[in-house]
Amino acid sequence: MILVTGATGFVGQALSAELSRRQLAHRPASRDPRPGFVAIGTIDGATDWSEALAGVDVVMHLAARVHVMKENAVDPLAEFRAVNVDATVNLARQAARAGVGRFVFLSSIKVNGEATAAGRPFRASDAPHPEDAYGRSKLEAEEALLAISAETGMEIVIIRPPLVYGPGVKANFASLMKWSARPFPWPFGAVRNRRSLVFVGNLVDFMLLCARHPSAGNRVFLVSDGEDLSIGQLIARLAAAAGRKAWMLPVPPALLEGLAALLGRRAAAQRLLGSLQVDIGETKAVTGWSPPHSVEEGLAATLAGVGASVRS
């Protein structure tokens, strides 16, 4: 039996759907009562997981306070720690006492950092370098989980994905899909950055492999679609998936960065123009896994999942 926390979230819904498709016994958890779910109430350091953990041998822990672009909390790190660290540690300790054999934790590439230099993708073995409260909370959770594993023998699998996309994706990626369908030129023809992404179908497939793979225990894995794209290439692929052509103007990246700085949008420009790559060579070598879906398949499924409004 697999317990899925965060089962109502973007990745959690996809994971639960795939578990059902494969006819694998699982128990989705939610904060509030709903049909087919086990209700656990507030997720924090005092949550009682005993009912949810009965008969469970694998925990897939996705519940988290996620990264937000506009943080309003007075003490963001304390808010992230309450859910991402304290609640995770509480669940893991109860899982170990309940006899759970493996605990799969969905972390974030933000544990590694925010950007990569040309030709130097992040690797799982790199020294962590989180730059915000969310990334630090995920790192602290990882360290606590590995300590619990050393104490109890429960195996921990840590997965650090980059940006996840797929049907139902929101925030910046949804906005990019919408704008990529517009017939105007984009100023990214001279931008040569590279960013790793992961289609939610690929991420879920890898998570399910990690639930049982004999060599996955007590390891950290990076995961992606295996093909890194520039911002121009991503927009062009999105437009092509929507049946349109994207026009690119070769504006120098330095000019774009300068304009963004003048407008107070330096961070947004970094997300568009900077690189963030992950190396999944070790992931493949250890587990034998390869992404089952191509970027084109993932983008097509994503566009189909958000409805006709994106295509208009």
Kinemage of the C-alpha trace (Angstrom):
@kinemage 1
@onewidth
@group {chain A} dominant
@subgroup {mainchain}
@vectorlist {calphas} color= white
{ca met a 1} P 0.000 0.000 0.000
{ca ile a 2} L 1.307 3.436 -0.995
{ca leu a 3} L 0.349 6.547 0.966
{ca val a 4} L 0.278 9.714 -1.165
{ca thr a 5} L 0.376 13.032 0.675
{ca gly a 6} L -0.392 16.215 -1.204
{ca ala a 7} L -2.699 14.116 -3.376
{ca thr a 8} L -4.898 17.095 -4.274
{ca gly a 9} L -1.991 19.123 -5.668
{ca phe a 10} L -0.742 19.378 -9.240
{ca val a 11} L 1.763 16.510 -9.045
{ca gly a 12} L -0.272 14.598 -6.472
{ca gln a 13} L -3.306 14.384 -8.735
{ca ala a 14} L -1.176 13.066 -11.597
{ca leu a 15} L 0.501 10.539 -9.301
{ca ser a 16} L -2.811 9.286 -7.915
{ca ala a 17} L -4.257 8.984 -11.424
{ca glu a 18} L -1.277 6.928 -12.588
{ca leu a 19} L -1.451 4.684 -9.527
{ca ser a 20} L -5.095 4.038 -10.342
{ca arg a 21} L -4.292 3.407 -14.002
{ca arg a 22} L -1.667 0.845 -13.011
{ca gln a 23} L -4.073 -0.670 -10.473
{ca leu a 24} L -1.609 -0.187 -7.629
{ca ala a 25} L -3.025 -0.060 -4.112
{ca his a 26} L -2.723 3.450 -2.757
{ca arg a 27} L -4.269 5.776 -0.201
{ca pro a 28} L -4.471 9.488 -1.100
{ca ala a 29} L -4.448 11.894 1.832
{ca ser a 30} L -5.974 15.351 2.057
{ca arg a 31} L -6.395 17.966 4.730
{ca asp a 32} L -10.189 18.017 4.372
{ca pro a 33} L -12.659 15.124 4.175
{ca arg a 34} L -13.470 14.041 0.620
{ca pro a 35} L -14.620 10.789 -0.983
{ca gly a 36} L -11.847 8.250 -1.510
{ca phe a 37} L -9.314 10.156 0.617
{ca val a 38} L -8.115 9.782 4.176
{ca ala a 39} L -8.518 13.131 5.956
{ca ile a 40} L -5.596 14.114 8.168
{ca gly a 41} L -6.425 17.741 9.020
{ca thr a 42} L -3.714 20.348 9.381
{ca ile a 43} L -0.287 19.167 8.276
{ca asp a 44} L 2.300 20.221 10.841
{ca gly a 45} L 4.657 18.806 13.435
{ca ala a 46} L 1.772 17.407 15.504
{ca thr a 47} L -0.382 15.721 12.831
{ca asp a 48} L -1.567 12.214 13.741
{ca trp a 49} L -0.856 9.957 10.741
{ca ser a 50} L -1.728 6.641 12.425
{ca glu a 51} L -4.917 5.995 10.426
{ca ala a 52} L -3.324 7.020 7.146
{ca leu a 53} L -0.265 4.806 7.743
{ca ala a 54} L -2.121 1.590 8.608
{ca gly a 55} L -0.901 -1.160 6.270
{ca val a 56} L 1.350 1.210 4.296
{ca asp a 57} L 4.792 0.091 3.138
{ca val a 58} L 5.710 3.114 0.943
{ca val a 59} L 5.084 6.816 1.574
{ca met a 60} L 5.140 9.270 -1.332
{ca his a 61} L 5.417 12.630 0.414
{ca leu a 62} L 4.403 15.521 -1.825
{ca ala a 63} L 2.570 17.773 0.637
{ca ala a 64} L 4.471 21.030 1.040
{ca arg a 65} L 4.314 24.769 1.320
{ca val a 66} L 5.355 25.572 -2.220
{ca his a 67} L 7.555 28.318 -3.572
{ca val a 68} L 5.641 31.535 -4.232
{ca met a 69} L 6.691 34.452 -6.442
{ca lys a 70} L 5.239 37.137 -4.137
{ca glu a 71} L 5.950 36.159 -0.551
{ca asn a 72} L 3.805 37.961 2.033
{ca ala a 73} L 4.817 36.136 5.212
{ca val a 74} L 6.664 38.183 7.852
{ca asp a 75} L 9.072 35.279 8.421
{ca pro a 76} L 9.011 33.147 5.236
{ca leu a 77} L 11.583 30.636 6.492
{ca ala a 78} L 9.551 29.903 9.626
{ca glu a 79} L 6.425 29.376 7.506
{ca phe a 80} L 8.253 27.020 5.139
{ca arg a 81} L 9.880 25.122 8.005
{ca ala a 82} L 6.550 24.473 9.731
{ca val a 83} L 5.244 22.463 6.772
{ca asn a 84} L 8.297 21.415 4.770
{ca val a 85} L 10.506 20.428 7.705
{ca asp a 86} L 8.513 19.920 10.908
{ca ala a 87} L 5.571 18.187 9.238
{ca thr a 88} L 7.878 16.037 7.116
{ca val a 89} L 9.943 14.930 10.116
{ca asn a 90} L 6.782 14.133 12.077
{ca leu a 91} L 5.388 12.002 9.243
{ca ala a 92} L 8.688 10.215 8.677
{ca arg a 93} L 9.120 9.281 12.331
{ca gln a 94} L 5.570 7.930 12.507
{ca ala a 95} L 6.098 6.074 9.222
{ca ala a 96} L 9.240 4.396 10.540
{ca arg a 97} L 7.417 3.318 13.715
{ca ala a 98} L 4.562 1.966 11.576
{ca gly a 99} L 6.972 -0.258 9.649
{ca val a 100} L 7.104 1.694 6.377
{ca gly a 101} L 10.052 0.459 4.346
{ca arg a 102} L 10.585 3.370 1.974
{ca phe a 103} L 9.837 7.093 2.109
{ca val a 104} L 9.953 8.964 -1.220
{ca phe a 105} L 10.343 12.716 -0.739
{ca leu a 106} L 9.625 15.233 -3.488
{ca ser a 107} L 12.191 17.972 -2.934
{ca ser a 108} L 13.277 20.686 -5.392
{ca ile a 109} L 16.219 21.623 -7.588
{ca lys a 110} L 16.255 24.857 -5.606
{ca val a 111} L 18.249 22.887 -3.039
{ca asn a 112} L 21.116 22.991 -5.550
{ca gly a 113} L 20.654 26.646 -6.451
{ca glu a 114} L 18.944 29.059 -8.814
{ca ala a 115} L 21.184 29.027 -11.892
{ca thr a 116} L 23.935 27.093 -13.650
{ca ala a 117} L 26.938 28.208 -15.662
{ca ala a 118} L 27.301 27.205 -19.307
{ca gly a 119} L 28.204 23.533 -19.616
{ca arg a 120} L 27.959 22.912 -15.863
{ca pro a 121} L 24.580 21.394 -15.030
{ca phe a 122} L 23.648 20.590 -11.468
{ca arg a 123} L 24.430 17.081 -10.229
{ca ala a 124} L 23.006 15.298 -7.224
{ca ser a 125} L 26.474 15.139 -5.690
{ca asp a 126} L 27.021 18.918 -5.853
{ca ala a 127} L 27.201 20.842 -2.586
{ca pro a 128} L 23.741 22.304 -1.906
{ca his a 129} L 23.395 26.050 -2.361
{ca pro a 130} L 19.766 27.117 -1.768
{ca glu a 131} L 19.201 30.848 -2.154
{ca asp a 132} L 15.717 31.327 -0.735
{ca ala a 133} L 13.620 30.189 2.215
{ca tyr a 134} L 11.823 27.519 0.201
{ca gly a 135} L 15.075 25.938 -0.983
{ca arg a 136} L 16.562 26.045 2.517
{ca ser a 137} L 13.491 24.380 3.997
{ca lys a 138} L 13.694 21.573 1.451
{ca leu a 139} L 17.387 21.046 2.210
{ca glu a 140} L 16.689 20.920 5.942
{ca ala a 141} L 13.968 18.349 5.327
{ca glu a 142} L 16.332 16.220 3.239
{ca glu a 143} L 18.985 16.276 5.954
{ca ala a 144} L 16.463 15.383 8.648
{ca leu a 145} L 15.080 12.498 6.600
{ca leu a 146} L 18.524 11.007 6.020
{ca ala a 147} L 19.207 11.243 9.755
{ca ile a 148} L 15.943 9.419 10.476
{ca ser a 149} L 16.946 6.741 7.983
{ca ala a 150} L 20.255 6.253 9.776
{ca glu a 151} L 18.397 5.882 13.087
{ca thr a 152} L 15.546 3.631 11.969
{ca gly a 153} L 16.599 1.820 8.802
{ca met a 154} L 13.674 3.204 6.789
{ca glu a 155} L 14.952 3.932 3.289
{ca ile a 156} L 14.719 7.488 1.979
{ca val a 157} L 14.546 8.483 -1.686
{ca ile a 158} L 14.954 12.193 -2.468
{ca ile a 159} L 13.904 13.554 -5.855
{ca arg a 160} L 14.789 17.104 -6.911
{ca pro a 161} L 12.833 18.165 -10.009
{ca pro a 162} L 13.259 21.435 -11.900
{ca leu a 163} L 10.146 23.244 -13.186
{ca val a 164} L 7.293 20.730 -13.572
{ca tyr a 165} L 4.724 21.215 -16.318
{ca gly a 166} L 1.709 19.291 -17.545
{ca pro a 167} L -2.093 19.465 -17.790
{ca gly a 168} L -3.394 21.853 -15.172
{ca val a 169} L -0.085 23.681 -14.653
{ca lys a 170} L -0.492 27.211 -13.361
{ca ala a 171} L 1.561 30.297 -12.586
{ca asn a 172} L 4.308 31.392 -14.995
{ca phe a 173} L 4.183 28.363 -17.275
{ca ala a 174} L 0.450 28.792 -17.865
{ca ser a 175} L 1.024 32.446 -18.724
{ca leu a 176} L 3.816 31.512 -21.110
{ca met a 177} L 1.555 29.031 -22.888
{ca lys a 178} L -1.107 31.663 -23.294
{ca trp a 179} L 1.248 34.290 -24.674
{ca ser a 180} L 3.097 31.860 -26.952
{ca ala a 181} L -0.067 31.518 -29.018
{ca arg a 182} L -0.126 35.250 -29.809
{ca pro a 183} L 1.054 36.272 -33.324
{ca phe a 184} L 3.746 38.781 -32.397
{ca pro a 185} L 7.561 38.584 -32.483
{ca trp a 186} L 9.525 37.593 -29.382
{ca pro a 187} L 12.883 39.229 -28.522
{ca phe a 188} L 14.649 35.946 -27.693
{ca gly a 189} L 16.261 35.020 -31.004
{ca ala a 190} L 19.773 35.692 -29.649
{ca val a 191} L 19.276 34.107 -26.223
{ca arg a 192} L 21.262 30.868 -25.847
{ca asn a 193} L 20.329 29.870 -22.322
{ca arg a 194} L 19.405 26.311 -21.385
{ca arg a 195} L 16.740 25.254 -18.904
{ca ser a 196} L 15.753 21.773 -17.797
{ca leu a 197} L 12.069 20.985 -17.386
{ca val a 198} L 10.187 17.846 -16.455
{ca phe a 199} L 6.775 16.788 -17.751
{ca val a 200} L 4.584 15.656 -14.868
{ca gly a 201} L 4.078 12.302 -16.593
{ca asn a 202} L 7.839 11.723 -16.606
{ca leu a 203} L 8.178 12.813 -12.981
{ca val a 204} L 5.372 10.498 -11.846
{ca asp a 205} L 6.847 7.588 -13.794
{ca phe a 206} L 10.197 8.091 -12.053
{ca met a 207} L 8.609 8.458 -8.630
{ca leu a 208} L 6.809 5.153 -9.050
{ca leu a 209} L 10.045 3.487 -10.115
{ca cys a 210} L 11.727 4.840 -6.990
{ca ala a 211} L 9.001 3.384 -4.795
{ca arg a 212} L 10.287 -0.130 -5.450
{ca his a 213} L 13.664 -0.022 -7.232
{ca pro a 214} L 16.242 -1.974 -5.176
{ca ser a 215} L 19.033 0.535 -5.843
{ca ala a 216} L 17.076 3.727 -5.149
{ca gly a 217} L 17.147 3.670 -1.356
{ca asn a 218} L 18.978 6.468 0.492
{ca arg a 219} L 19.856 8.325 -2.695
{ca val a 220} L 19.260 11.775 -4.127
{ca phe a 221} L 18.111 11.932 -7.741
{ca leu a 222} L 17.751 14.739 -10.257
{ca val a 223} L 15.096 14.273 -12.926
{ca ser a 224} L 14.178 16.026 -16.181
{ca asp a 225} L 12.853 15.380 -19.681
{ca gly a 226} L 16.424 14.827 -20.846
{ca glu a 227} L 16.336 17.739 -23.314
{ca asp a 228} L 17.171 21.284 -22.249
{ca leu a 229} L 15.658 24.260 -24.076
{ca ser a 230} L 16.380 27.948 -24.476
{ca ile a 231} L 13.517 30.320 -23.770
{ca gly a 232} L 13.134 30.856 -27.514
{ca gln a 233} L 13.036 27.133 -28.194
{ca leu a 234} L 10.438 26.609 -25.473
{ca ile a 235} L 8.164 29.303 -26.893
{ca ala a 236} L 8.644 27.920 -30.408
{ca arg a 237} L 7.756 24.390 -29.235
{ca leu a 238} L 4.675 25.676 -27.415
{ca ala a 239} L 3.565 27.616 -30.478
{ca ala a 240} L 4.140 24.600 -32.717
{ca ala a 241} L 2.105 22.400 -30.385
{ca ala a 242} L -0.715 24.936 -30.738
{ca gly a 243} L -0.387 24.891 -34.540
{ca arg a 244} L 1.363 28.240 -34.868
{ca lys a 245} L 4.812 29.600 -35.679
{ca ala a 246} L 6.742 31.740 -33.217
{ca trp a 247} L 8.714 34.674 -34.621
{ca met a 248} L 11.988 35.518 -32.887
{ca leu a 249} L 13.913 38.798 -33.054
{ca pro a 250} L 17.684 38.606 -32.303
{ca val a 251} L 17.779 41.160 -29.472
{ca pro a 252} L 21.078 40.990 -27.508
{ca pro a 253} L 20.530 39.398 -24.073
{ca ala a 254} L 22.489 42.215 -22.396
{ca leu a 255} L 19.983 44.721 -23.730
{ca leu a 256} L 17.075 42.638 -22.446
{ca glu a 257} L 18.724 42.353 -19.037
{ca gly a 258} L 19.350 46.106 -18.939
{ca leu a 259} L 15.747 46.907 -19.793
{ca ala a 260} L 14.519 44.457 -17.162
{ca ala a 261} L 16.743 46.089 -14.535
{ca leu a 262} L 15.368 49.542 -15.401
{ca leu a 263} L 11.842 48.200 -14.975
{ca gly a 264} L 12.667 46.510 -11.676
{ca arg a 265} L 12.234 43.047 -13.208
{ca arg a 266} L 15.745 41.671 -12.831
{ca ala a 267} L 14.570 38.450 -11.134
{ca ala a 268} L 11.974 37.816 -13.825
{ca ala a 269} L 14.620 38.342 -16.504
{ca gln a 270} L 16.897 35.811 -14.825
{ca arg a 271} L 14.147 33.201 -14.948
{ca leu a 272} L 13.653 33.865 -18.658
{ca leu a 273} L 17.226 34.453 -19.794
{ca gly a 274} L 19.361 32.491 -17.313
{ca ser a 275} L 20.258 28.811 -17.409
{ca leu a 276} L 19.284 26.058 -14.997
{ca gln a 277} L 20.269 22.600 -16.160
{ca val a 278} L 20.302 19.249 -14.390
{ca asp a 279} L 22.378 16.194 -15.241
{ca ile a 280} L 20.298 13.017 -15.094
{ca gly a 281} L 23.165 10.727 -16.078
{ca glu a 282} L 23.476 9.263 -12.575
{ca thr a 283} L 19.699 8.849 -12.340
{ca lys a 284} L 19.742 6.781 -15.513
{ca ala a 285} L 22.817 4.798 -14.505
{ca val a 286} L 21.513 3.820 -11.070
{ca thr a 287} L 17.902 3.046 -11.976
{ca gly a 288} L 17.956 2.351 -15.730
{ca trp a 289} L 15.214 4.956 -16.127
{ca ser a 290} L 14.660 7.092 -19.219
{ca pro a 291} L 11.861 9.648 -19.672
{ca pro a 292} L 8.935 7.809 -21.310
{ca his a 293} L 7.534 11.033 -22.800
{ca ser a 294} L 9.324 13.458 -25.130
{ca val a 295} L 9.180 17.230 -24.704
{ca glu a 296} L 6.836 17.450 -27.691
{ca glu a 297} L 4.495 14.899 -26.145
{ca gly a 298} L 4.584 16.667 -22.812
{ca leu a 299} L 3.860 20.099 -24.283
{ca ala a 300} L 1.047 18.740 -26.469
{ca ala a 301} L -0.546 17.048 -23.455
{ca thr a 302} L -0.162 20.236 -21.424
{ca leu a 303} L -1.848 22.375 -24.044
{ca ala a 304} L -4.649 19.841 -24.473
{ca gly a 305} L -5.157 19.781 -20.719
{ca val a 306} L -5.678 23.501 -20.232
{ca gly a 307} L -8.482 23.828 -22.776
{ca ala a 308} L -9.256 25.905 -25.817
{ca ser a 309} L -8.779 29.257 -24.096
{ca val a 310} L -4.997 28.941 -24.382
{ca arg a 311} L -5.234 28.334 -28.110
{ca ser a 312} L -7.402 31.359 -28.898
